Amino acid sequence: LKSFVVEADKATNTITIPAGGFGGGPGQLAHCATSYAAILALSIVAGATAVVPVSDCTTTTTDAKTNNAALQYLQEIRTPLYAWYLSLQQHDGGFRMHHDGEVDVRAT
């Protein structure tokens, strides 16, 4: 899964944004809605079955390898994603959906 995400990122340059967040398509900004959906999808994959150390995986535990890859990817993007979300917070405590975008309760 991680290699798929990395390859997809190379192909479109929009799936993950270097500053954090996930874009919705080619040339689109990172957006709270697409980031939320991407994180939930990765979390579902990561938690689909019990996580097994990759070193313990065999050819019969392909799902565990995929789950571990999703979990590892989530761990790698945690800090930049958190920083990105905080960069969207306004002085009044609200959040924008994307940089220079609307302030919306969905972003909270």
C-alpha positions as protocol buffer text, in pm:
chain_id: "A"
residue {
  index: 1
  type: LEU
  ca { x: 0 y: 0 z: 0 }
}
residue {
  index: 2
  type: LYS
  ca { x: 277 y: 243 z: 90 }
}
residue {
  index: 3
  type: SER
  ca { x: 448 y: 181 z: -244 }
}
residue {
  index: 4
  type: PHE
  ca { x: 113 y: 240 z: -416 }
}
residue {
  index: 5
  type: VAL
  ca { x: 69 y: 571 z: -236 }
}
residue {
  index: 6
  type: VAL
  ca { x: 425 y: 676 z: -315 }
}
residue {
  index: 7
  type: GLU
  ca { x: 388 y: 577 z: -681 }
}
residue {
  index: 8
  type: ALA
  ca { x: 51 y: 749 z: -705 }
}
residue {
  index: 9
  type: ASP
  ca { x: 206 y: 1058 z: -549 }
}
residue {
  index: 10
  type: LYS
  ca { x: 483 y: 1056 z: -810 }
}
residue {
  index: 11
  type: ALA
  ca { x: 227 y: 1016 z: -1087 }
}
residue {
  index: 12
  type: THR
  ca { x: -11 y: 1291 z: -982 }
}
residue {
  index: 13
  type: ASN
  ca { x: 194 y: 1499 z: -737 }
}
residue {
  index: 14
  type: THR
  ca { x: -131 y: 1567 z: -551 }
}
residue {
  index: 15
  type: ILE
  ca { x: -217 y: 1273 z: -331 }
}
residue {
  index: 16
  type: THR
  ca { x: 6 y: 1384 z: -47 }
}
residue {
  index: 17
  type: ILE
  ca { x: 118 y: 1742 z: -17 }
}
residue {
  index: 18
  type: PRO
  ca { x: 474 y: 1793 z: 115 }
}
residue {
  index: 19
  type: ALA
  ca { x: 352 y: 2046 z: 373 }
}
residue {
  index: 20
  type: GLY
  ca { x: 90 y: 1797 z: 493 }
}
residue {
  index: 21
  type: GLY
  ca { x: -261 y: 1697 z: 394 }
}
residue {
  index: 22
  type: PHE
  ca { x: -407 y: 1519 z: 94 }
}
residue {
  index: 23
  type: GLY
  ca { x: -527 y: 1681 z: -226 }
}
residue {
  index: 24
  type: GLY
  ca { x: -833 y: 1570 z: -418 }
}
residue {
  index: 25
  type: GLY
  ca { x: -686 y: 1556 z: -767 }
}
residue {
  index: 26
  type: PRO
  ca { x: -423 y: 1691 z: -1004 }
}
residue {
  index: 27
  type: GLY
  ca { x: -326 y: 2046 z: -916 }
}
residue {
  index: 28
  type: GLN
  ca { x: -559 y: 2069 z: -616 }
}
residue {
  index: 29
  type: LEU
  ca { x: -460 y: 2202 z: -274 }
}
residue {
  index: 30
  type: ALA
  ca { x: -453 y: 1987 z: 36 }
}
residue {
  index: 31
  type: HIS
  ca { x: -805 y: 2001 z: 180 }
}
residue {
  index: 32
  type: CYS
  ca { x: -952 y: 1893 z: 514 }
}
residue {
  index: 33
  type: ALA
  ca { x: -1226 y: 1684 z: 351 }
}
residue {
  index: 34
  type: THR
  ca { x: -994 y: 1480 z: 128 }
}
residue {
  index: 35
  type: SER
  ca { x: -737 y: 1452 z: 406 }
}
residue {
  index: 36
  type: TYR
  ca { x: -1003 y: 1320 z: 644 }
}
residue {
  index: 37
  type: ALA
  ca { x: -1119 y: 1061 z: 391 }
}
residue {
  index: 38
  type: ALA
  ca { x: -763 y: 951 z: 310 }
}
residue {
  index: 39
  type: ILE
  ca { x: -671 y: 912 z: 677 }
}
residue {
  index: 40
  type: LEU
  ca { x: -987 y: 712 z: 748 }
}
residue {
  index: 41
  type: ALA
  ca { x: -920 y: 483 z: 451 }
}
residue {
  index: 42
  type: LEU
  ca { x: -562 y: 424 z: 563 }
}
residue {
  index: 43
  type: SER
  ca { x: -680 y: 364 z: 919 }
}
residue {
  index: 44
  type: ILE
  ca { x: -933 y: 106 z: 801 }
}
residue {
  index: 45
  type: VAL
  ca { x: -663 y: -78 z: 608 }
}
residue {
  index: 46
  type: ALA
  ca { x: -416 y: -52 z: 897 }
}
residue {
  index: 47
  type: GLY
  ca { x: -666 y: -189 z: 1146 }
}
residue {
  index: 48
  type: ALA
  ca { x: -837 y: -448 z: 928 }
}
residue {
  index: 49
  type: THR
  ca { x: -671 y: -738 z: 1114 }
}
residue {
  index: 50
  type: ALA
  ca { x: -424 y: -776 z: 1395 }
}
residue {
  index: 51
  type: VAL
  ca { x: -98 y: -607 z: 1305 }
}
residue {
  index: 52
  type: VAL
  ca { x: 190 y: -850 z: 1274 }
}
residue {
  index: 53
  type: PRO
  ca { x: 557 y: -746 z: 1259 }
}
residue {
  index: 54
  type: VAL
  ca { x: 666 y: -745 z: 893 }
}
residue {
  index: 55
  type: SER
  ca { x: 960 y: -973 z: 982 }
}
residue {
  index: 56
  type: ASP
  ca { x: 707 y: -1238 z: 1091 }
}
residue {
  index: 57
  type: CYS
  ca { x: 509 y: -1220 z: 767 }
}
residue {
  index: 58
  type: THR
  ca { x: 512 y: -1495 z: 509 }
}
residue {
  index: 59
  type: THR
  ca { x: 352 y: -1523 z: 168 }
}
residue {
  index: 60
  type: THR
  ca { x: 30 y: -1626 z: 342 }
}
residue {
  index: 61
  type: THR
  ca { x: 12 y: -1300 z: 539 }
}
residue {
  index: 62
  type: THR
  ca { x: -4 y: -1050 z: 254 }
}
residue {
  index: 63
  type: ASP
  ca { x: -288 y: -871 z: 431 }
}
residue {
  index: 64
  type: ALA
  ca { x: -70 y: -822 z: 739 }
}
residue {
  index: 65
  type: LYS
  ca { x: 203 y: -669 z: 520 }
}
residue {
  index: 66
  type: THR
  ca { x: -50 y: -430 z: 367 }
}
residue {
  index: 67
  type: ASN
  ca { x: -187 y: -342 z: 710 }
}
residue {
  index: 68
  type: ASN
  ca { x: 162 y: -278 z: 843 }
}
residue {
  index: 69
  type: ALA
  ca { x: 248 y: -62 z: 541 }
}
residue {
  index: 70
  type: ALA
  ca { x: -63 y: 150 z: 598 }
}
residue {
  index: 71
  type: LEU
  ca { x: 15 y: 183 z: 969 }
}
residue {
  index: 72
  type: GLN
  ca { x: 377 y: 276 z: 898 }
}
residue {
  index: 73
  type: TYR
  ca { x: 269 y: 537 z: 644 }
}
residue {
  index: 74
  type: LEU
  ca { x: 23 y: 688 z: 893 }
}
residue {
  index: 75
  type: GLN
  ca { x: 301 y: 706 z: 1152 }
}
residue {
  index: 76
  type: GLU
  ca { x: 533 y: 879 z: 902 }
}
residue {
  index: 77
  type: ILE
  ca { x: 282 y: 1149 z: 807 }
}
residue {
  index: 78
  type: ARG
  ca { x: 149 y: 1209 z: 1158 }
}
residue {
  index: 79
  type: THR
  ca { x: 373 y: 1505 z: 1249 }
}
residue {
  index: 80
  type: PRO
  ca { x: 353 y: 1695 z: 916 }
}
residue {
  index: 81
  type: LEU
  ca { x: -20 y: 1634 z: 898 }
}
residue {
  index: 82
  type: TYR
  ca { x: -71 y: 1767 z: 1251 }
}
residue {
  index: 83
  type: ALA
  ca { x: 138 y: 2075 z: 1168 }
}
residue {
  index: 84
  type: TRP
  ca { x: -68 y: 2127 z: 852 }
}
residue {
  index: 85
  type: TYR
  ca { x: -396 y: 2109 z: 1046 }
}
residue {
  index: 86
  type: LEU
  ca { x: -265 y: 2358 z: 1301 }
}
residue {
  index: 87
  type: SER
  ca { x: -163 y: 2593 z: 1018 }
}
residue {
  index: 88
  type: LEU
  ca { x: -531 y: 2606 z: 917 }
}
residue {
  index: 89
  type: GLN
  ca { x: -644 y: 2727 z: 1262 }
}
residue {
  index: 90
  type: GLN
  ca { x: -761 y: 3088 z: 1279 }
}
residue {
  index: 91
  type: HIS
  ca { x: -705 y: 3337 z: 1561 }
}
residue {
  index: 92
  type: ASP
  ca { x: -1065 y: 3285 z: 1679 }
}
residue {
  index: 93
  type: GLY
  ca { x: -1013 y: 2908 z: 1711 }
}
residue {
  index: 94
  type: GLY
  ca { x: -1193 y: 2811 z: 1389 }
}
residue {
  index: 95
  type: PHE
  ca { x: -1033 y: 2616 z: 1107 }
}
residue {
  index: 96
  type: ARG
  ca { x: -1018 y: 2673 z: 733 }
}
residue {
  index: 97
  type: MET
  ca { x: -1087 y: 2381 z: 499 }
}
residue {
  index: 98
  type: HIS
  ca { x: -769 y: 2468 z: 307 }
}
residue {
  index: 99
  type: HIS
  ca { x: -521 y: 2756 z: 298 }
}
residue {
  index: 100
  type: ASP
  ca { x: -703 y: 3076 z: 196 }
}
residue {
  index: 101
  type: GLY
  ca { x: -1026 y: 2877 z: 195 }
}
residue {
  index: 102
  type: GLU
  ca { x: -1357 y: 2897 z: 374 }
}
residue {
  index: 103
  type: VAL
  ca { x: -1387 y: 2867 z: 750 }
}
residue {
  index: 104
  type: ASP
  ca { x: -1624 y: 2579 z: 796 }
}
residue {
  index: 105
  type: VAL
  ca { x: -1752 y: 2368 z: 1085 }
}
residue {
  index: 106
  type: ARG
  ca { x: -1654 y: 2058 z: 882 }
}
residue {
  index: 107
  type: ALA
  ca { x: -1288 y: 2149 z: 942 }
}
residue {
  index: 108
  type: THR
  ca { x: -1333 y: 2131 z: 1317 }
}
